[in-house]
Amino acid sequence: MRTETAYTVVPAGKARATVLVLHTWWGLTPVITRVCDTLATLGYVSVAPDLYRGEVATTTEQALALRAGRRRTPVWRQLVAELERARAHAPGEAVGQVGFSMGGHWALWMAARSQPQVPPIAATAVFCAVRAGDVSAGRSAVQLHLAETDPYVTHAGVARTVRGLQAAGREVEVHRYPGTGHWFFDRDRPEEHDPAAAALAWQRTVAFLGRHLAGPGAVSDGPRSPLG
């Protein structure tokens, strides 16, 4: 179901958990909706808040303008509101996140918060983003997927983020993909998309979510992928 403010997919059977999917600065593109569709086939309620309310950027200049645009609602409030609406389809179940670039930055912000401001988050998978700061209030395990060459994510930034998570006792995994650039997962950016790295990163993401949201062996990575 797509509305002005989000894209939500509910699995056919009983939902195992809810996953918040956070888009890049390009907006709510088919890459993001495919991720939601795929997560639903794996048993998750998936919701991708549309921070640009239907607008999608095709150039960096457009993306910067959309990101900087005035909002009716603060970003974090929109994320929480859409997550809570989606959770109604899986009450009492765990919550996870998958964030891409700008969305990864927000996913790490959400993961550092605690109730009542933000629902408790158990697992956060982030593609090509870092965020340092106090994460002691959160409880989320974190998985980072990083490009080898990335003008937006420095090695120092990665180190600060990892140190902060470890100091707070969070479980953290770091995966770096040789020969890749910032948009390696995004098939809509053919100049950087790396199908092999994207497939491996997705396999690791599904396994990570399965461990922390549904228990060992509850969700198979199987042949389902948002990359096809």
C-alpha positions as CSV (number, residue, x, y, z in Angstrom):
1,M,0.0,0.0,0.0
2,R,1.4,3.4,-1.0
3,T,0.2,6.7,0.6
4,E,1.6,10.2,0.4
5,T,3.8,9.5,3.4
6,A,4.8,5.8,3.2
7,Y,5.0,2.5,1.3
8,T,3.8,-0.4,3.5
9,V,3.7,-4.1,2.7
10,V,2.1,-6.7,4.9
11,P,3.0,-10.4,4.6
12,A,0.3,-12.9,3.7
13,G,0.7,-14.9,6.9
14,K,1.4,-14.1,10.4
15,A,4.1,-11.4,10.6
16,R,7.4,-12.3,12.3
17,A,8.4,-8.7,12.9
18,T,8.3,-5.1,11.6
19,V,11.1,-3.6,9.6
20,L,11.5,0.1,8.9
21,V,13.2,0.8,5.6
22,L,14.8,4.2,5.2
23,H,15.5,5.6,1.8
24,T,18.5,7.5,0.3
25,W,18.5,11.1,-0.6
26,W,17.1,10.2,-4.0
27,G,13.7,9.5,-2.4
28,L,11.3,6.6,-2.3
29,T,12.6,4.9,-5.5
30,P,11.8,1.4,-6.9
31,V,15.0,0.2,-5.2
32,I,13.4,0.9,-1.8
33,T,10.0,-0.4,-2.7
34,R,11.5,-3.7,-3.9
35,V,13.3,-4.0,-0.6
36,C,10.0,-3.7,1.2
37,D,8.3,-6.2,-1.2
38,T,11.1,-8.7,-0.6
39,L,11.0,-8.3,3.2
40,A,7.3,-9.0,3.1
41,T,7.9,-12.3,1.3
42,L,10.2,-13.2,4.1
43,G,7.5,-12.7,6.7
44,Y,8.1,-9.1,7.8
45,V,5.8,-6.1,7.8
46,S,7.9,-3.5,6.0
47,V,7.4,0.2,5.9
48,A,9.3,2.9,4.0
49,P,8.4,6.4,5.1
50,D,8.4,8.8,2.1
51,L,10.3,11.8,3.4
52,Y,9.7,13.7,0.1
53,R,6.0,13.0,-0.2
54,G,6.2,11.5,-3.7
55,E,9.1,13.5,-5.2
56,V,12.1,11.6,-6.4
57,A,15.5,13.1,-7.4
58,T,17.5,12.1,-10.4
59,T,20.4,14.5,-9.9
60,T,22.6,15.3,-6.9
61,E,21.3,18.9,-7.1
62,Q,17.7,17.8,-6.9
63,A,18.5,15.4,-4.0
64,L,20.2,18.2,-2.0
65,A,17.3,20.5,-2.6
66,L,14.8,17.8,-1.5
67,R,16.8,16.9,1.6
68,A,17.0,20.6,2.6
69,G,13.3,21.3,1.9
70,R,10.9,22.5,4.6
71,R,8.9,19.8,6.3
72,R,5.4,19.7,7.7
73,T,6.7,17.2,10.4
74,P,10.2,16.7,11.8
75,V,11.8,13.6,10.1
76,W,12.0,11.6,13.3
77,R,8.4,12.1,14.1
78,Q,7.4,10.9,10.6
79,L,9.6,7.8,11.0
80,V,8.1,7.0,14.4
81,A,4.5,7.6,13.2
82,E,4.8,5.4,10.1
83,L,6.6,2.7,12.2
84,E,3.8,2.7,14.7
85,R,1.2,2.4,12.0
86,A,3.0,-0.6,10.5
87,R,3.5,-2.2,13.9
88,A,-0.3,-2.5,14.2
89,H,0.0,-5.4,11.8
90,A,2.5,-7.2,14.0
91,P,1.7,-6.2,17.6
92,G,4.2,-7.3,20.2
93,E,6.7,-8.4,17.6
94,A,10.3,-7.2,17.3
95,V,11.3,-4.1,15.3
96,G,14.3,-3.9,12.9
97,Q,15.6,-1.3,10.4
98,V,17.4,-1.3,7.0
99,G,18.7,2.1,6.1
100,F,20.5,3.3,2.9
101,S,22.9,6.3,2.8
102,M,20.9,9.2,4.2
103,G,18.4,6.6,5.5
104,G,21.2,4.8,7.2
105,H,22.1,7.9,9.1
106,W,18.5,8.2,10.4
107,A,18.5,4.5,11.2
108,L,21.5,4.9,13.5
109,W,19.7,7.9,15.1
110,M,16.6,5.8,15.7
111,A,18.8,2.9,17.1
112,A,20.4,5.2,19.6
113,R,17.0,6.2,21.2
114,S,14.8,4.5,23.7
115,Q,11.1,4.5,24.7
116,P,8.9,6.4,25.0
117,Q,10.3,8.6,22.2
118,V,11.1,5.7,19.8
119,P,10.0,2.1,19.9
120,P,12.7,-0.4,21.0
121,I,14.7,-1.5,18.0
122,A,16.4,-4.9,18.0
123,A,18.4,-4.9,14.7
124,T,19.7,-2.1,12.4
125,A,21.4,-2.9,9.0
126,V,23.0,0.2,7.5
127,F,24.3,0.7,3.9
128,C,27.0,3.3,3.4
129,A,26.4,5.5,6.4
130,V,27.8,6.2,9.8
131,R,26.8,8.3,12.8
132,A,28.8,8.9,15.9
133,G,27.4,10.0,19.3
134,D,26.0,8.6,22.5
135,V,24.2,5.3,21.7
136,S,23.9,4.1,25.3
137,A,20.1,4.5,25.4
138,G,19.5,2.1,22.5
139,R,19.7,-1.7,22.5
140,S,20.0,-2.4,18.8
141,A,22.5,-4.7,17.2
142,V,24.1,-3.0,14.2
143,Q,25.4,-4.3,10.9
144,L,27.3,-1.9,8.6
145,H,27.7,-2.4,4.9
146,L,30.5,-0.2,3.5
147,A,31.9,0.6,0.1
148,E,35.7,0.5,-0.4
149,T,35.7,4.0,-1.9
150,D,33.1,6.4,-0.5
151,P,33.3,10.2,-0.5
152,Y,30.5,10.4,2.1
153,V,31.8,7.9,4.6
154,T,35.3,8.2,6.0
155,H,37.4,5.6,7.7
156,A,37.6,7.9,10.7
157,G,33.8,8.2,10.8
158,V,33.5,4.4,10.7
159,A,36.0,4.0,13.5
160,R,34.1,6.5,15.7
161,T,30.8,4.9,15.0
162,V,32.1,1.4,15.8
163,R,33.9,2.6,19.0
164,G,30.7,4.2,20.2
165,L,28.6,1.1,19.6
166,Q,31.2,-1.2,21.3
167,A,31.6,1.1,24.3
168,A,27.8,0.9,24.8
169,G,27.9,-2.8,24.6
170,R,26.1,-3.1,21.3
171,E,26.8,-6.0,18.9
172,V,28.3,-4.6,15.7
173,E,29.3,-6.2,12.4
174,V,31.3,-4.4,9.8
175,H,31.4,-5.6,6.1
176,R,33.4,-3.7,3.5
177,Y,33.0,-4.6,-0.2
178,P,36.2,-4.4,-2.3
179,G,36.0,-2.4,-5.5
180,T,32.7,-0.7,-4.7
181,G,31.5,2.9,-4.4
182,H,28.8,4.5,-2.4
183,W,25.8,3.4,-4.5
184,F,26.9,-0.2,-5.0
185,F,23.5,-1.6,-3.8
186,D,21.4,0.8,-5.9
187,R,20.6,-0.8,-9.3
188,D,19.2,2.6,-10.4
189,R,22.7,4.0,-10.3
190,P,24.4,1.9,-12.9
191,E,27.6,3.8,-12.8
192,E,28.3,2.3,-9.3
193,H,25.9,-0.6,-8.9
194,D,27.8,-3.8,-8.2
195,P,25.4,-6.8,-8.5
196,A,27.7,-9.3,-6.7
197,A,28.5,-7.1,-3.8
198,A,24.8,-6.1,-3.5
199,A,23.7,-9.7,-3.5
200,L,26.2,-10.6,-0.8
201,A,25.2,-7.6,1.3
202,W,21.5,-8.5,1.0
203,Q,22.2,-12.1,2.0
204,R,24.0,-10.9,5.1
205,T,21.2,-8.4,5.9
206,V,18.5,-11.1,5.8
207,A,20.6,-13.5,8.0
208,F,21.2,-10.6,10.5
209,L,17.5,-9.7,10.6
210,G,16.6,-13.4,11.0
211,R,18.9,-13.8,14.0
212,H,17.8,-10.7,15.9
213,L,14.1,-10.5,14.9
214,A,12.8,-14.0,14.2
215,G,15.4,-16.3,15.9
216,P,17.9,-18.6,14.3
217,G,16.6,-20.4,11.2
218,A,13.2,-18.7,11.3
219,V,13.8,-16.8,8.1
220,S,15.6,-18.2,5.1
221,D,17.5,-15.9,2.8
222,G,16.4,-18.2,0.0
223,P,16.2,-17.1,-3.6
224,R,14.2,-14.0,-2.8
225,S,16.0,-10.8,-3.5
226,P,15.2,-7.1,-4.3
227,L,18.0,-7.1,-6.9
228,G,16.3,-9.0,-9.7
